[in-house]
Amino acid sequence: MGGDTQAKDEGEFIFIYSTFGSVADAERAAEALVREKLAACVNIHGGVRSVYEWKGAVEKEDEAAAFIKTRVALQEKVMARLRELHPYEVPAMLVLPIMSGNADYLEWARGQMG
């Protein structure tokens, strides 16, 4: 019985990973995505340290990482809206698969999004 539910859910959900300059910026974007039914939930992790090269210089910045839980069918809408909400010139918007999960949580998540 549980196997059938997991097979049905496989590939339906994704995380979109993005980083922000502050927890407050991440929360603003997360609230909009949840309110607009584009995400079921967004987990925000402050205290992320990023090291990257930007315009010829190595940068070291404190950031907040956001894991946006959404459906594959909403991916393009979420990414377009996230680009509008994001303060970065070139935001990271990386799609990670969610292969399966507990059926009760996935049923709840499904009901949160359009």
Residue pairs with C-beta under 8 A, 6 or more apart in sequence:
2 103
5 103
5 106
6 100
6 101
6 103
9 100
9 101
9 103
9 106
10 99
10 100
11 72
11 97
11 99
12 71
12 72
12 98
12 106
12 110
13 69
13 70
13 71
13 72
13 98
13 101
13 106
13 109
14 69
14 70
14 71
14 72
14 75
14 95
14 96
14 97
14 98
15 67
15 68
15 69
15 70
15 95
15 96
15 97
15 98
16 67
16 68
16 70
16 75
16 78
16 79
16 82
16 93
16 94
16 95
16 96
17 65
17 66
17 67
17 68
17 92
17 93
17 94
17 95
17 96
18 26
18 29
18 65
18 66
18 68
18 82
18 86
18 91
18 92
18 93
18 94
19 48
19 50
19 63
19 64
19 65
19 66
19 91
19 92
20 26
20 29
20 63
20 64
20 65
20 66
20 86
20 87
20 88
21 61
21 63
21 64
21 87
21 88
22 63
22 64
23 44
23 46
23 64
25 64
25 87
26 42
26 44
26 64
26 65
26 66
27 44
28 85
29 42
29 66
29 82
29 85
29 86
30 39
30 42
30 44
30 66
30 68
32 81
32 85
33 39
33 42
33 68
33 70
33 78
33 81
33 82
33 85
34 40
34 41
34 42
34 112
36 81
37 112
37 113
37 114
38 70
38 74
38 77
38 78
38 81
38 113
38 114
39 68
39 69
39 70
39 78
39 112
39 113
40 69
40 70
40 108
40 109
40 110
40 112
40 113
41 69
41 109
41 112
42 66
42 67
42 68
42 69
43 66
43 67
43 69
44 64
44 65
44 66
45 64
45 65
45 66
45 67
46 64
47 62
47 64
48 62
48 63
48 64
48 65
49 60
49 61
49 62
49 63
50 59
50 60
50 61
50 62
50 63
51 58
51 59
51 60
52 58
52 59
53 59
68 78
68 82
69 98
69 109
70 78
70 113
71 110
71 113
74 113
74 114
75 95
79 93
82 91
82 93
83 91
83 93
86 93
